[in-house]
């Protein structure tokens, strides 16, 4: 006889546990249980049978794996929570007895982060458990950076303390310093939500969002306690990641922090990096030559290199043989592989190409000055991450600039984001020094300097080349700012390609017909005396078109047609349309006294013929698809119809975008004419 199974000891009843049962089992409060689950990566589960898993008559809403809760029983943070809870009870009992001295003694032993700054617990072991390798931590860095950059821009409130904001800001600036040192930043995009950045660190692409530097309004419907739990975990994670990145780059962590410069809004300039590569990033100005006694004697390292080159040049025969062999190897490996899709209609694959300029040295030869109306923080990060070591700005924007003098002759590019002022200002008038005032006279430009708008920087780094400055001059209409993270697929709308290369044959014919109709309407509006109303006997005006329509109706009825062929009917309709067009043009030419333009009639006839061919071709393709669908099973036929519906929906969206672009191009052409 088999063993009798008791109810609730197997299956869903044993594998799942409710939240109330888990809190009782761990003997902690519900907020501490939420924190523990967030830090350990434990989230609710949905059982197959909620009635069997609940083990009670009441409906439970939240279930967890029983093994996950059993795993939490050995968590060291659990003991910290219990100790803190016991200490709070002792303090409350002492105050209830009126023993103030005992309560103050216990209060000194209690951990108060808001007062002392010392944390109650550390999450170092949690980071090591959740991310056994450094690559795992990099893959989970997207949400971490987005959350910390968000909290770094929030105002301090009772739920968001100022120390947490300062800690987030410092960690983010340390991470930006690594991006500048390693030149890991690759792309950026300006959106409505904020600025997207993408960096490649140790082969992993990391994408995060940074909000704009606006005054943030803290609303009451957001639970900052839950977000604060995530921020506490992410701060520890980013601290570990920054330490590993700095040590791998040969830098000391944490970098030296100057509080006085930070109070003056230096931000990145408040940090001083120390290590092997610190000299390339800390010194904003190029080194200056000094005349001293050391200049008279050669450098021993340089002399050793010269002696080495002289010894190598003596053996010319061996050197020539080696160079010939190297040239042969280079010629054999000079060609670049070309990737082609396996299917003829597949998506285009990115092709490798020779790149003479590294992305990190894109702005290496530029000295950029930022006007006071431009966003300094993102521009400084992008310019320095792509090789620009000389970035200056107005003193109003903060400390840490290469130069604050707008008349500095070494400046090659100036980024301006204000409209061109046409009105001349009175030089004797005393104007207020506000955010829109200029130190230079209106429309005055320094010779030899390039003036561009901020979008020039973003488009240059996304395309990995310096864009033409004439498209980004102040006051000019900027080209579209497209997302570099969207990959173009075969047949989809691509705003970078010309419209003629993307539109279908039927779209081109319809577009040309629409243009001709608009021209005909304009001609009819211009000629006022083409048609005159007839005067009836009683003196009332009668429209001539009504009488003509009645006459045409009297003689046009030829009986009901039977089951005739549709193709023949369509041909007769097209022929009648072409005949009507020809007659109409003859009447218009007779009224205006001009000869009939046979070219217009011929072109319209050709377009009608092309339309007929396209309609016939579409009809044949639809018939072929219907025949093929008849050979499919019911399941595959439904799947095919779903695919067709999705493709038609995408095609309709692409058609709307092409029509909108075609309309804009026509408006621009009319405005230019």
DOKOLLO-259893 format. One line per 2 residues: number of its first residue (from 0); their letters; for each residue z, x negated, y negated of C-alpha. Coordinates in steps of 0.25 Angstrom, whole numbers, plus 2048, in hexadecimal, padded with zeros to 3 digits. Example, Ala and Ser with C-alpha at 12.3 -4.5 7.8 and 13.67 -1.06 7.14 Angstrom:
REM DOKOLLO-259893
0 = AS = 81F:7CF:812; 81D:7C9:804
REM end
This chain:
REM DOKOLLO-259893
0 = XX = 800:800:800; 7FC:7FA:7F3
2 = XX = 805:7F8:7E7; 808:803:7DE
4 = XX = 804:801:7D0; 80D:805:7C5
6 = XX = 808:80B:7B8; 808:802:7AC
8 = XX = 808:7F5:7B4; 7F9:7F3:7B5
10 = XX = 7EC:7F5:7AE; 7EB:7F8:79F
12 = XX = 7FA:7FC:79F; 7FE:7ED:7A2
14 = XX = 7F3:7E6:79B; 7F5:7ED:78D
16 = XX = 802:7EE:785; 804:7F6:778
18 = XX = 807:7F0:76B; 815:7F7:76B
20 = XX = 818:7F1:778; 813:7E3:774
22 = XX = 81C:7E3:768; 828:7E7:770
24 = XX = 825:7DD:77A; 824:7D2:770
26 = XX = 830:7D7:768; 82A:7D4:75B
28 = XX = 826:7DD:74F; 818:7E4:74E
30 = XX = 814:7DB:742; 818:7CE:74A
32 = XX = 810:7D3:756; 804:7D5:74D
34 = XX = 805:7C7:748; 807:7C1:756
36 = XX = 7FA:7C9:75B; 7F2:7C4:74F
38 = XX = 7F6:7B6:751; 7F5:7B5:760
40 = XX = 7E7:7BD:760; 7EC:7C9:768
42 = XX = 7E6:7D6:764; 7E7:7E4:769
44 = XX = 7DF:7E8:776; 7D8:7F6:77A
46 = XX = 7DC:7FA:788; 7D2:802:791
48 = XX = 7DC:80D:793; 7E5:80F:787
50 = XX = 7ED:819:78F; 7F0:810:79A
52 = XX = 7F3:804:792; 7FD:80C:788
54 = XX = 807:810:794; 80C:81B:78B
56 = XX = 809:829:786; 807:824:778
58 = XX = 7FA:81E:774; 7FB:80F:771
60 = XX = 7F1:80A:767; 7F2:7FA:768
62 = XX = 7F2:7F3:775; 7F3:7E4:779
64 = XX = 7F1:7DC:785; 7FE:7DA:78D
66 = XX = 7FB:7CB:78F; 7F9:7C9:780
68 = XX = 807:7CE:77D; 80D:7C6:789
70 = XX = 806:7BA:783; 80D:7BD:775
72 = XX = 81B:7BC:77C; 81A:7AD:77C
74 = XX = 816:7AB:76E; 81F:7A2:765
76 = XX = 81C:7AB:759; 823:7B6:760
78 = XX = 830:7AE:760; 82F:7AC:751
80 = XX = 82D:7BB:74F; 839:7BE:757
82 = XX = 842:7B3:750; 83D:7B8:742
84 = XX = 841:7C6:746; 84E:7C3:74B
86 = XX = 851:7BB:73E; 84D:7C7:736
88 = XX = 857:7CF:73E; 862:7C5:73C
90 = XX = 860:7C5:72D; 860:7D4:72C
92 = XX = 86D:7D5:734; 874:7CA:72B
94 = XX = 870:7D2:71E; 875:7DF:725
96 = XX = 882:7D8:727; 883:7D3:719
98 = XX = 883:7C5:71D; 87A:7BF:713
100 = XX = 87D:7B0:716; 878:7B2:724
102 = XX = 86C:7BA:720; 868:7AE:716
104 = XX = 86A:7A4:721; 861:7AC:72A
106 = XX = 857:7AE:71F; 856:79F:71D
108 = XX = 853:79D:72C; 848:7A8:72B
110 = XX = 839:7A4:729; 834:7AA:71C
112 = XX = 826:7A5:719; 825:7AC:70C
114 = XX = 831:7A4:707; 831:797:70E
116 = XX = 822:796:711; 826:792:71F
118 = XX = 81F:79A:72A; 827:7A2:734
120 = XX = 81E:79D:740; 811:795:742
122 = XX = 805:799:748; 800:78B:74D
124 = XX = 802:78E:75C; 7FA:79B:75A
126 = XX = 7EE:794:754; 7EE:78A:760
128 = XX = 7EF:795:76A; 7E4:79E:764
130 = XX = 7DA:792:761; 7DB:788:76C
132 = XX = 7CF:780:766; 7CB:77D:758
134 = XX = 7BD:784:75A; 7C5:791:75D
136 = XX = 7CC:790:750; 7BF:78E:748
138 = XX = 7B8:79A:74F; 7C4:7A3:74A
140 = XX = 7C4:79D:73C; 7BB:7A8:735
142 = XX = 7C5:7B3:734; 7D0:7A8:730
144 = XX = 7C8:7A3:724; 7C4:7B1:71F
146 = XX = 7D3:7B6:720; 7D9:7A9:719
148 = XX = 7CE:7A9:70E; 7D1:7B8:70B
150 = XX = 7E0:7B6:70A; 7DE:7A9:701
152 = XX = 7D8:7B2:6F7; 7E2:7BE:6F8
154 = XX = 7ED:7BF:6ED; 7FB:7BE:6F1
156 = XX = 803:7CA:6F5; 80F:7CE:6FD
158 = XX = 807:7CF:709; 7FF:7C2:706
160 = XX = 808:7B7:702; 803:7AC:6F8
162 = XX = 807:7A1:702; 7FD:7A7:70C
164 = XX = 7F2:7A8:702; 7F4:79A:6FE
166 = XX = 7F5:795:70C; 7E7:79C:70F
168 = XX = 7E1:796:703; 7E5:788:707
170 = XX = 7E0:789:715; 7D3:78F:710
172 = XX = 7D1:784:706; 7D4:779:711
174 = XX = 7CA:77F:71A; 7BF:77F:70E
176 = XX = 7C2:770:70C; 7BF:76E:71B
178 = XX = 7B2:775:719; 7AF:76C:70D
180 = XX = 7B2:760:714; 7AB:763:721
182 = XX = 79F:76A:71A; 7A1:775:724
184 = XX = 79D:781:71B; 78F:786:71F
186 = XX = 78C:794:719; 792:79E:70F
188 = XX = 78E:7AC:70A; 793:7B5:6FE
190 = XX = 796:7C3:703; 79D:7CF:6FD
192 = XX = 7A9:7CC:705; 7AA:7BE:701
194 = XX = 7A4:7B0:704; 7A1:7AD:713
196 = XX = 7A1:79E:717; 79D:798:724
198 = XX = 7A1:78A:729; 79E:782:735
200 = XX = 7AA:77B:73B; 7A9:773:748
202 = XX = 79D:77C:74C; 7A3:789:749
204 = XX = 79E:792:73E; 7A9:798:736
206 = XX = 7A7:7A4:72D; 7B1:7AA:723
208 = XX = 7B2:7B2:716; 7B8:7AE:709
210 = XX = 7BB:7B9:6FF; 7B7:7B7:6F0
212 = XX = 7C1:7B2:6E6; 7C4:7C0:6E0
214 = XX = 7D2:7C7:6DE; 7D5:7CD:6EB
216 = XX = 7DC:7DB:6EB; 7E6:7DC:6F6
218 = XX = 7E5:7EB:6FC; 7F0:7F2:703
220 = XX = 7E9:7F7:70F; 7E8:7E9:715
222 = XX = 7F3:7E4:71F; 7F5:7D6:71A
224 = XX = 800:7D4:724; 7F5:7D4:72F
226 = XX = 7EC:7CB:727; 7F8:7C2:724
228 = XX = 7FA:7C0:733; 7EC:7BC:734
230 = XX = 7EC:7B3:728; 7F9:7AC:72E
232 = XX = 7F2:7A9:73A; 7E5:7A4:733
234 = XX = 7EC:79B:72A; 7F2:793:736
236 = XX = 7E4:793:73D; 7DD:78E:730
238 = XX = 7E8:783:72F; 7E5:77E:73D
240 = XX = 7D6:77F:73B; 7D7:777:72D
242 = XX = 7E0:76C:734; 7D6:76A:73F
244 = XX = 7CA:76A:735; 7D0:760:72C
246 = XX = 7D4:757:737; 7C7:757:73D
248 = XX = 7C0:754:72F; 7CA:748:72D
250 = XX = 7D2:74F:722; 7E1:751:721
252 = XX = 7E7:75F:722; 7EC:765:71A
254 = XX = 7E5:75F:70E; 7ED:75C:701
256 = XX = 7EF:768:6F8; 7F1:767:6E9
258 = XX = 7F9:773:6E4; 7F6:770:6D6
260 = XX = 7E7:770:6D8; 7E8:77D:6E0
262 = XX = 7F0:784:6D5; 7E4:780:6CC
264 = XX = 7DA:787:6D5; 7D4:77B:6DB
266 = XX = 7D4:781:6E9; 7CB:777:6F1
268 = XX = 7CF:76C:6E7; 7DE:76D:6EA
270 = XX = 7DC:767:6F8; 7DA:758:6FA
272 = XX = 7D5:754:707; 7D9:747:70E
274 = XX = 7D2:740:719; 7C5:739:71D
276 = XX = 7BC:743:716; 7C4:747:70B
278 = XX = 7BD:73E:701; 7B0:746:702
280 = XX = 7B7:753:6FE; 7C2:750:6F5
282 = XX = 7BB:748:6EA; 7B2:751:6E2
284 = XX = 7AD:746:6D9; 7A4:73B:6DE
286 = XX = 7AA:72D:6DE; 7A9:725:6D2
288 = XX = 7A6:716:6D2; 7B0:70C:6CB
290 = XX = 7AD:6FE:6C7; 7B8:6F5:6CD
292 = XX = 7B9:6E8:6D5; 7B7:6EF:6E2
294 = XX = 7A8:6F1:6DE; 7A5:6E2:6DD
296 = XX = 7A8:6E0:6EC; 7A0:6E7:6F7
298 = XX = 7A7:6F1:700; 7AA:6EB:70E
300 = XX = 7A5:6F7:715; 798:6F7:70E
302 = XX = 796:6E9:710; 798:6EA:71F
304 = XX = 78E:6F5:720; 784:6ED:718
306 = XX = 786:6E1:722; 784:6EA:72D
308 = XX = 777:6F0:728; 772:6E1:726
310 = XX = 775:6DE:734; 76D:6EA:739
312 = XX = 761:6E7:731; 75F:6D9:737
314 = XX = 75C:6DF:744; 74F:6E5:740
316 = XX = 748:6E6:74D; 753:6ED:754
318 = XX = 754:6F7:749; 746:6FA:749
320 = XX = 746:6FE:757; 752:706:756
322 = XX = 74C:70E:74A; 73F:710:752
324 = XX = 747:716:75D; 74F:71F:754
326 = XX = 742:724:74D; 73C:728:75B
328 = XX = 749:72F:75E; 749:737:751
330 = XX = 73A:73B:752; 73D:740:760
332 = XX = 749:749:75B; 743:74C:74E
334 = XX = 73F:75A:752; 748:766:750
336 = XX = 749:771:75B; 744:77E:757
338 = XX = 74B:78B:75C; 743:797:760
340 = XX = 747:7A4:765; 745:7A7:773
342 = XX = 740:7B5:770; 734:7B7:767
344 = XX = 73C:7C1:75E; 749:7BA:75E
346 = XX = 751:7B6:752; 74D:7AA:74B
348 = XX = 756:79E:74F; 75B:794:744
350 = XX = 753:787:745; 758:779:743
352 = XX = 753:771:737; 755:764:731
354 = XX = 760:764:726; 760:758:71D
356 = XX = 76B:75D:715; 779:760:71B
358 = XX = 77F:76D:716; 78C:766:712
360 = XX = 784:75E:707; 77C:76A:701
362 = XX = 783:769:6F3; 786:75A:6F4
364 = XX = 77D:756:6E8; 782:762:6E0
366 = XX = 78D:762:6D5; 790:771:6D3
368 = XX = 798:777:6C8; 79D:786:6CA
370 = XX = 79E:78F:6BE; 7AB:797:6BC
372 = XX = 7A5:7A4:6C1; 7A1:79F:6CE
374 = XX = 7AA:79F:6DB; 7AF:791:6DB
376 = XX = 7B7:792:6E9; 7AB:795:6F2
378 = XX = 7A1:78D:6EA; 7AA:780:6EA
380 = XX = 7AC:782:6F9; 79D:783:6FC
382 = XX = 798:778:6F3; 7A3:76E:6F8
384 = XX = 7A0:772:707; 791:76F:705
386 = XX = 793:761:6FF; 795:764:6F0
388 = XX = 7A0:75A:6EB; 79F:75D:6DC
390 = XX = 7A3:76C:6D9; 7A8:76F:6CB
392 = XX = 7AC:77C:6C4; 7B3:782:6B8
394 = XX = 7C1:77E:6B6; 7C4:78D:6B6
396 = XX = 7C1:78E:6C5; 7CC:783:6C9
398 = XX = 7CF:775:6CB; 7C8:76B:6D5
400 = XX = 7BA:76B:6CF; 7B1:75F:6CE
402 = XX = 7AE:762:6C0; 7B2:76D:6B6
404 = XX = 7A8:769:6AB; 79C:772:6AB
406 = XX = 794:768:6A3; 796:75D:6AE
408 = XX = 788:756:6AF; 78A:753:6BE
410 = XX = 78A:762:6C2; 77C:766:6C9
412 = XX = 77F:774:6CC; 787:77F:6C5
414 = XX = 78A:78C:6CC; 78A:798:6C2
416 = XX = 78C:7A7:6C5; 78B:7AD:6B7
418 = XX = 77F:7B4:6B2; 776:7AE:6A7
420 = XX = 77B:7B1:699; 76F:7B4:690
422 = XX = 777:7B6:683; 77B:7AA:67A
424 = XX = 789:7A8:677; 78F:7A5:669
426 = XX = 794:797:66A; 79E:799:65F
428 = XX = 7A4:7A5:666; 7B1:7A3:66D
430 = XX = 7B0:7AA:67B; 7BB:7AB:685
432 = XX = 7BB:7A2:691; 7BA:7AC:69C
434 = XX = 7B3:7AB:6AA; 7A5:7AE:6A4
436 = XX = 7A5:7A4:699; 79C:798:699
438 = XX = 79F:78A:694; 790:788:692
440 = XX = 788:790:689; 781:79C:68F
442 = XX = 774:798:698; 777:78A:695
444 = XX = 774:781:6A1; 777:772:6A3
446 = XX = 76A:76B:6A6; 768:765:6B4
448 = XX = 772:76F:6BA; 76F:77A:6C4
450 = XX = 775:787:6C2; 776:791:6CE
452 = XX = 77D:79D:6D3; 788:79C:6DE
454 = XX = 77F:7A2:6E8; 777:795:6E8
456 = XX = 782:78E:6EF; 783:798:6FA
458 = XX = 774:799:6FD; 773:78A:6FD
460 = XX = 77E:788:708; 779:793:710
462 = XX = 76A:78E:710; 770:77F:711
464 = XX = 767:77B:705; 768:77C:6F6
466 = XX = 761:788:6F1; 758:788:6E5
468 = XX = 760:789:6D9; 756:791:6D1
470 = XX = 759:79E:6DA; 768:79D:6D6
472 = XX = 768:79B:6C7; 771:7A3:6BF
474 = XX = 76C:7B1:6BC; 761:7B0:6C7
476 = XX = 760:7BB:6D2; 766:7B4:6DE
478 = XX = 760:7B4:6EC; 766:7BC:6F7
480 = XX = 773:7B6:6FC; 771:7B8:70B
482 = XX = 77C:7B6:716; 77A:7A9:71E
484 = XX = 781:7AF:72A; 777:7B9:72D
486 = XX = 76C:7B5:737; 75E:7BB:735
488 = XX = 759:7C2:742; 74B:7C5:746
490 = XX = 745:7D1:73F; 751:7D3:736
492 = XX = 750:7D3:726; 751:7C5:720
494 = XX = 752:7C5:711; 74E:7B6:711
496 = XX = 740:7B9:716; 735:7C0:70E
498 = XX = 733:7CF:70F; 725:7CE:714
500 = XX = 729:7C6:720; 733:7D0:725
502 = XX = 72D:7DE:722; 726:7E5:72D
504 = XX = 717:7E9:72B; 71A:7F8:729
506 = XX = 724:7F4:71E; 719:7EC:716
508 = XX = 710:7F8:717; 71A:802:712
510 = XX = 71E:7F8:707; 70F:7F7:702
512 = XX = 70E:806:703; 71A:808:6FA
514 = XX = 715:7FE:6F0; 708:806:6EF
516 = XX = 70F:813:6EE; 717:80E:6E2
518 = XX = 70B:808:6DB; 704:816:6DD
520 = XX = 710:81D:6D7; 710:813:6CB
522 = XX = 701:815:6C9; 703:825:6C9
524 = XX = 70E:824:6BF; 705:81B:6B6
526 = XX = 6F9:825:6B6; 6FE:831:6B0
528 = XX = 6F1:839:6B0; 6ED:838:6BE
530 = XX = 6F1:846:6C2; 6F1:852:6B8
532 = XX = 6F7:860:6BB; 6EE:86C:6BC
534 = XX = 6F0:877:6B2; 6F1:885:6B8
536 = XX = 6EC:892:6B2; 6F9:896:6AC
538 = XX = 6FC:888:6A6; 705:883:6B1
540 = XX = 703:875:6B6; 6FF:874:6C5
542 = XX = 700:868:6CD; 6F2:864:6D3
544 = XX = 6F8:85E:6DF; 6FD:86C:6E4
546 = XX = 6EF:872:6E3; 6E9:866:6EA
548 = XX = 6F3:867:6F5; 6F0:876:6F7
550 = XX = 6E1:873:6F8; 6E3:868:702
552 = XX = 6EC:871:70A; 6E2:87C:70B
554 = XX = 6D7:873:711; 6DF:869:719
556 = XX = 6E5:872:724; 6DD:870:731
558 = XX = 6E6:876:73C; 6F1:871:744
560 = XX = 6EE:864:74C; 6F2:863:75B
562 = XX = 6F7:857:762; 6EF:84D:75C
564 = XX = 6F1:83E:75D; 6FB:838:753
566 = XX = 6F3:82C:751; 6E6:833:74C
568 = XX = 6EF:83C:743; 6F5:830:73D
570 = XX = 6E7:829:73B; 6E2:836:734
572 = XX = 6EE:836:72B; 6ED:828:727
574 = XX = 6DE:82A:724; 6E1:836:71B
576 = XX = 6EB:82E:714; 6E2:822:711
578 = XX = 6D7:82D:70D; 6E1:833:703
580 = XX = 6E5:826:6FD; 6D6:822:6FB
582 = XX = 6D3:830:6F5; 6E0:82F:6EC
584 = XX = 6DB:821:6E7; 6CD:826:6E4
586 = XX = 6D3:831:6DB; 6DD:828:6D4
588 = XX = 6D1:81E:6D1; 6C8:82A:6CC
590 = XX = 6D3:82F:6C3; 6D6:821:6BD
592 = XX = 6C8:81C:6BD; 6CA:810:6C5
594 = XX = 6C3:80C:6D2; 6C9:80F:6DF
596 = XX = 6D0:803:6E5; 6CC:802:6F3
598 = XX = 6D5:7F6:6F7; 6E1:800:6F5
600 = XX = 6DB:80A:6FE; 6D8:7FF:709
602 = XX = 6E6:7F9:708; 6EC:807:70A
604 = XX = 6E3:80A:716; 6E7:7FC:71C
606 = XX = 6F6:7FF:71A; 6F4:80D:721
608 = XX = 6ED:806:72C; 6F8:7FC:72E
610 = XX = 702:807:72D; 6FB:80E:738
612 = XX = 6FB:802:741; 709:7FF:73F
614 = XX = 70D:80E:743; 704:80D:74F
616 = XX = 70B:800:753; 719:805:751
618 = XX = 715:811:759; 710:809:765
620 = XX = 71D:800:764; 725:80D:765
622 = XX = 71E:812:771; 71F:805:778
624 = XX = 72E:805:775; 72F:813:77A
626 = XX = 728:810:787; 731:804:789
628 = XX = 73E:80C:787; 739:816:792
630 = XX = 73A:80A:79C; 748:807:798
632 = XX = 755:80D:79E; 75E:816:796
634 = XX = 768:80C:793; 75E:801:78F
636 = XX = 756:80C:787; 763:80F:77F
638 = XX = 766:800:77C; 758:7FE:778
640 = XX = 759:80A:76E; 765:805:768
642 = XX = 75E:7F7:766; 753:7FF:75F
644 = XX = 75D:806:756; 764:7F9:752
646 = XX = 756:7F2:74F; 751:7FE:747
648 = XX = 75E:7FF:73F; 75D:7F0:73C
650 = XX = 74E:7F1:739; 751:7FD:72F
652 = XX = 75B:7F4:728; 751:7E9:727
654 = XX = 747:7F3:721; 751:7F7:717
656 = XX = 754:7E9:712; 745:7E6:712
658 = XX = 742:7F2:709; 74D:7EF:700
660 = XX = 748:7E1:6FE; 73A:7E6:6FC
662 = XX = 73E:7EF:6F1; 746:7E4:6EA
664 = XX = 73A:7DB:6EB; 731:7E5:6E5
666 = XX = 73B:7E7:6DA; 73C:7D8:6D7
668 = XX = 72C:7D8:6D7; 72B:7E3:6CD
670 = XX = 736:7DD:6C4; 72F:7D0:6C4
672 = X = 721:7D6:6C1
REM end
